[in-house]
């Protein structure tokens, strides 16, 4: 039996983005009530440079590409959902990513690293100092998630996050993608980005514990420089856990990250499930799609493939 392609996703403003190895689809509920879908081909740098698909490296590539595709999907969803402004240009996406990275470094690297110096006179063991810094970082992360989850607009995005997980579960189970079927699944998924961030925090705690206690600026630089390695290790853990979640010990290890998803997901409504299902259908191979291709789901391909899709849409 042919193995199903792995599909991931992301909640966006009034919608869901789904990504298969070949396509990315962003489905958004418009103010009129209609669902608009944009489908694009995936262009991974790993296809041009196969070495980037090796363990550890593929995690860094996946994280970078997820940020780019996620920002593009958010930009499209904001416009489709009736928000003011236009879609972000490539330059604006790069600037947004740089600003987000800078804020993350300030919040999760500089702040806990600086704060840890205040117990330096009480604790002299460098490993204990670094462990304190790591658990402080984890505490800041929990506080950040709790703070944004209390915002009404974010809670609605978290509902779409739950719809995304339920739809992926139904797809992975090989069941029909109907609202009734998808609704029956849970909203906590082992391959969720929330799990990934939680594991990044844990890996960083134990990795940074052995870096000593140099000057503040050197501590900050060392943590930033090692972030790609931390992300690579976390990705491999998530990937392994996602493929072996039937094992009891894996299930136990993943529970803290799953529990955290109670904060980053909410139970979706049926109309939100419809949006997630439409996004999923739009990235599946043609034989798996239960409905004919429509003009709204024709991806921006060129040549014979686009012409064939156009003929199918015209005859639907």
Secondary structure per residue as TSV (DSSP state, phi and psi in degrees):
chain	resnum	aa	ss	phi	psi
A	1	X	-	360.0	131.4
A	2	X	-	-69.5	132.9
A	3	X	-	-70.5	135.6
A	4	X	-	-66.5	139.9
A	5	X	-	-65.3	143.3
A	6	X	-	-75.3	130.4
A	7	X	-	-122.8	131.4
A	8	X	E	-117.6	178.6
A	9	X	E	-161.0	-177.6
A	10	X	E	-159.2	139.6
A	11	X	E	-79.1	141.2
A	12	X	E	-128.8	-172.2
A	13	X	T	-70.2	116.0
A	14	X	T	54.2	35.2
A	15	X	E	-174.2	-170.9
A	16	X	E	-140.2	139.3
A	17	X	E	-107.5	131.7
A	18	X	E	-118.9	144.8
A	19	X	E	-133.3	122.8
A	20	X	-	-105.8	176.2
A	21	X	S	-61.4	-21.8
A	22	X	S	-107.5	-31.0
A	23	X	E	-137.6	157.5
A	24	X	E	-124.9	129.3
A	25	X	E	-124.9	132.2
A	26	X	E	-117.3	115.7
A	27	X	E	-107.5	131.1
A	28	X	E	-133.4	137.8
A	29	X	E	-83.6	115.7
A	30	X	-	-76.5	162.3
A	31	X	T	-57.1	-28.0
A	32	X	T	-71.7	-15.3
A	33	X	S	103.2	-16.0
A	34	X	-	-73.5	156.7
A	35	X	E	-105.5	120.9
A	36	X	E	-103.4	142.6
A	37	X	E	-129.3	133.2
A	38	X	E	-117.9	127.0
A	39	X	E	-118.4	131.6
A	40	X	E	-132.3	151.9
A	41	X	E	-74.7	152.3
A	42	X	-	-88.2	128.3
A	43	X	-	-119.8	94.5
A	44	X	-	-94.7	137.5
A	45	X	H	-65.0	-21.8
A	46	X	H	-66.6	-24.3
A	47	X	H	-71.8	-29.4
A	48	X	H	-87.2	-29.7
A	49	X	-	-126.9	86.9
A	50	X	G	-54.6	-25.1
A	51	X	G	-61.7	-25.4
A	52	X	G	-74.6	-4.0
A	53	X	G	-93.7	0.6
A	54	X	S	-73.5	154.7
A	55	X	T	-51.3	146.1
A	56	X	T	78.1	-51.7
A	57	X	H	-66.8	-39.7
A	58	X	H	-64.5	-27.5
A	59	X	H	-68.0	-41.1
A	60	X	H	-66.0	-43.1
A	61	X	H	-62.8	-45.6
A	62	X	H	-61.3	-40.2
A	63	X	H	-65.6	-46.1
A	64	X	H	-62.1	-45.1
A	65	X	H	-68.2	-35.1
A	66	X	H	-62.9	-38.5
A	67	X	H	-65.2	-42.5
A	68	X	H	-66.2	-52.1
A	69	X	H	-63.1	-36.4
A	70	X	H	-65.4	-42.0
A	71	X	H	-66.0	-39.2
A	72	X	H	-63.5	-41.6
A	73	X	H	-66.7	-40.0
A	74	X	H	-63.1	-41.3
A	75	X	H	-63.2	-45.3
A	76	X	H	-63.9	-43.1
A	77	X	H	-65.7	-37.7
A	78	X	H	-61.7	-41.4
A	79	X	H	-70.8	-43.5
A	80	X	H	-67.4	-30.7
A	81	X	T	-82.5	1.3
A	82	X	T	95.7	9.6
A	83	X	-	-72.5	155.2
A	84	X	S	-73.0	156.4
A	85	X	S	101.5	172.6
A	86	X	-	-111.6	169.7
A	87	X	-	-64.2	148.8
A	88	X	-	-70.1	139.8
A	89	X	-	-81.4	171.3
A	90	X	H	-59.2	-39.9
A	91	X	H	-65.7	-41.5
A	92	X	H	-68.0	-36.1
A	93	X	H	-63.5	-43.4
A	94	X	H	-62.0	-42.7
A	95	X	H	-66.4	-39.5
A	96	X	H	-64.7	-42.7
A	97	X	H	-62.8	-41.7
A	98	X	H	-63.6	-42.1
A	99	X	H	-66.1	-41.1
A	100	X	H	-65.7	-40.6
A	101	X	H	-64.3	-42.5
A	102	X	H	-62.0	-41.1
A	103	X	H	-66.4	-40.6
A	104	X	H	-63.6	-41.4
A	105	X	H	-63.8	-42.0
A	106	X	I	-63.5	-44.3
A	107	X	I	-77.9	-41.5
A	108	X	I	-107.2	-4.6
A	109	X	I	-120.5	-59.6
A	110	X	I	-64.7	-48.4
A	111	X	H	-61.5	-53.4
A	112	X	H	-68.1	-32.8
A	113	X	H	-67.0	-40.9
A	114	X	H	-68.9	-42.4
A	115	X	H	-65.7	-30.5
A	116	X	G	-65.0	-21.5
A	117	X	G	-66.9	-19.8
A	118	X	G	-74.0	-13.2
A	119	X	G	-105.6	8.0
A	120	X	T	-60.4	-34.5
A	121	X	T	-76.0	-21.6
A	122	X	T	-90.2	-41.5
A	123	X	-	-111.2	127.5
A	124	X	-	-107.1	-20.2
A	125	X	-	-69.0	118.9
A	126	X	H	-63.6	-33.2
A	127	X	H	-67.1	-38.3
A	128	X	H	-67.6	-37.7
A	129	X	H	-61.7	-45.1
A	130	X	H	-67.8	-35.7
A	131	X	H	-66.1	-41.4
A	132	X	H	-59.3	-45.3
A	133	X	H	-59.7	-42.6
A	134	X	H	-64.1	-44.5
A	135	X	H	-71.1	-28.8
A	136	X	H	-65.6	-40.4
A	137	X	H	-60.7	-42.4
A	138	X	H	-64.1	-40.0
A	139	X	H	-62.9	-40.9
A	140	X	H	-63.3	-39.0
A	141	X	H	-62.2	-46.0
A	142	X	H	-62.1	-42.3
A	143	X	H	-63.9	-39.2
A	144	X	H	-63.7	-47.0
A	145	X	H	-62.6	-42.6
A	146	X	H	-63.3	-38.6
A	147	X	H	-66.6	-46.7
A	148	X	H	-73.2	-27.3
A	149	X	H	-71.2	-14.8
A	150	X	T	-85.6	-7.2
A	151	X	S	-83.5	133.8
A	152	X	H	-60.8	-43.0
A	153	X	H	-64.4	-39.2
A	154	X	H	-69.8	-35.0
A	155	X	H	-60.7	-36.8
A	156	X	H	-68.5	-39.4
A	157	X	H	-61.5	-39.2
A	158	X	H	-66.0	-26.9
A	159	X	H	-65.6	-42.5
A	160	X	H	-66.4	-30.6
A	161	X	H	-62.3	-43.4
A	162	X	H	-63.9	-39.0
A	163	X	H	-64.0	-38.9
A	164	X	H	-60.6	-47.9
A	165	X	H	-62.9	-45.3
A	166	X	H	-61.1	-40.5
A	167	X	H	-67.7	-40.1
A	168	X	H	-64.8	-40.0
A	169	X	H	-59.6	-45.5
A	170	X	H	-63.5	-41.4
A	171	X	H	-62.5	-45.8
A	172	X	H	-65.9	-26.3
A	173	X	T	-82.2	-8.2
A	174	X	T	74.6	22.9
A	175	X	-	-98.1	159.9
A	176	X	-	-59.0	141.7
A	177	X	-	-88.7	76.4
A	178	X	-	-116.4	158.3
A	179	X	H	-58.6	-42.3
A	180	X	H	-62.2	-42.9
A	181	X	H	-70.5	-47.3
A	182	X	H	-63.9	-36.6
A	183	X	H	-60.5	-27.7
A	184	X	T	-74.7	-13.1
A	185	X	S	-87.0	161.9
A	186	X	-	-77.8	167.0
A	187	X	S	-105.2	4.5
A	188	X	-	-104.5	116.7
A	189	X	-	-117.3	136.0
A	190	X	T	-66.8	-21.9
A	191	X	T	-96.9	16.6
A	192	X	-	-66.8	150.0
A	193	X	H	-62.5	-27.9
A	194	X	H	-62.4	-43.5
A	195	X	H	-59.7	-42.9
A	196	X	H	-59.8	-47.3
A	197	X	H	-64.3	-38.8
A	198	X	H	-63.5	-42.4
A	199	X	H	-68.9	-35.7
A	200	X	H	-56.4	-44.3
A	201	X	H	-61.3	-44.8
A	202	X	H	-66.9	-43.9
A	203	X	H	-61.5	-41.8
A	204	X	H	-64.6	-35.5
A	205	X	H	-58.0	-49.7
A	206	X	H	-80.3	-28.7
A	207	X	H	-73.1	-43.9
A	208	X	H	-74.0	-15.0
A	209	X	T	-62.0	-22.6
A	210	X	T	-105.5	18.4
A	211	X	S	-94.1	3.3
A	212	X	-	77.3	-165.4
A	213	X	-	-137.3	69.5
A	214	X	-	-76.9	-169.2
A	215	X	-	-59.4	158.7
A	216	X	H	-55.3	-47.8
A	217	X	H	-63.6	-34.8
A	218	X	H	-72.5	-35.2
A	219	X	H	-63.4	-43.0
A	220	X	H	-64.6	-47.2
A	221	X	H	-61.3	-42.8
A	222	X	H	-61.8	-38.8
A	223	X	H	-71.1	-38.2
A	224	X	H	-67.3	-43.1
A	225	X	H	-63.9	-35.0
A	226	X	H	-86.2	-4.3
A	227	X	H	-57.0	-43.0
A	228	X	H	-59.0	-40.0
A	229	X	H	-66.2	-42.1
A	230	X	H	-59.9	-46.0
A	231	X	H	-62.9	-39.3
A	232	X	H	-63.2	-43.0
A	233	X	H	-66.2	-43.9
A	234	X	H	-61.8	-38.9
A	235	X	H	-62.9	-43.1
A	236	X	H	-65.5	-36.2
A	237	X	H	-64.9	-46.5
A	238	X	H	-62.5	-42.9
A	239	X	H	-62.2	-45.0
A	240	X	H	-65.5	-43.8
A	241	X	H	-64.0	-39.3
A	242	X	H	-63.5	-31.3
A	243	X	H	-88.8	-8.8
A	244	X	-	-134.4	31.1
A	245	X	T	-70.4	-7.5
A	246	X	T	-79.0	-12.7
A	247	X	S	-80.8	135.1
A	248	X	H	-60.2	-43.5
A	249	X	H	-69.6	-31.7
A	250	X	H	-67.6	-43.0
A	251	X	H	-59.4	-40.4
A	252	X	H	-67.0	-43.6
A	253	X	H	-65.4	-29.7
A	254	X	H	-86.8	-8.7
A	255	X	H	-59.2	-43.9
A	256	X	H	-57.7	-42.1
A	257	X	H	-66.2	-35.7
A	258	X	H	-68.0	-41.3
A	259	X	H	-61.0	-35.4
A	260	X	H	-62.5	-27.2
A	261	X	H	-69.6	-14.2
A	262	X	H	-62.4	-24.3
A	263	X	H	-88.0	-31.8
A	264	X	H	-101.0	1.6
A	265	X	-	-130.3	155.8
A	266	X	-	-135.5	158.8
A	267	X	-	-66.6	124.8
A	268	X	-	-83.9	160.1
A	269	X	-	-85.1	169.3
A	270	X	H	-62.8	-37.3
A	271	X	H	-69.5	-27.9
A	272	X	H	-73.5	-36.5
A	273	X	H	-62.8	-37.3
A	274	X	H	-59.7	-40.8
A	275	X	H	-65.2	-45.4
A	276	X	H	-63.1	-39.8
A	277	X	H	-64.2	-41.7
A	278	X	H	-62.5	-40.1
A	279	X	H	-63.5	-43.3
A	280	X	H	-63.0	-47.2
A	281	X	H	-58.3	-31.9
A	282	X	H	-76.6	-14.4
A	283	X	H	-107.4	-6.6
A	284	X	S	-75.6	151.2
A	285	X	-	-57.5	149.1
A	286	X	G	-48.8	-44.3
A	287	X	G	-62.7	-21.3
A	288	X	G	-89.1	-9.3
A	289	X	-	-79.9	127.2
A	290	X	S	-77.8	-14.4
A	291	X	S	-123.9	156.5
A	292	X	-	-63.6	157.4
A	293	X	-	-69.6	136.3
A	294	X	-	-112.4	167.4
A	295	X	G	-60.3	-31.1
A	296	X	G	-72.4	-15.8
A	297	X	G	-109.3	8.8
A	298	X	-	-73.0	119.0
A	299	X	-	-73.0	157.6
A	300	X	S	-77.9	54.9
A	301	X	-	-88.4	165.4
A	302	X	-	-113.8	163.5
A	303	X	T	79.3	-149.1
A	304	X	H	-63.8	-36.9
A	305	X	H	-63.8	-41.1
A	306	X	H	-67.7	-41.1
A	307	X	H	-62.0	-39.2
A	308	X	H	-65.6	-42.7
A	309	X	H	-64.3	-38.3
A	310	X	H	-64.2	-39.4
A	311	X	H	-65.0	-40.4
A	312	X	H	-63.2	-41.7
A	313	X	H	-64.5	-39.6
A	314	X	H	-66.8	-29.9
A	315	X	H	-92.4	-6.1
A	316	X	-	-69.5	360.0
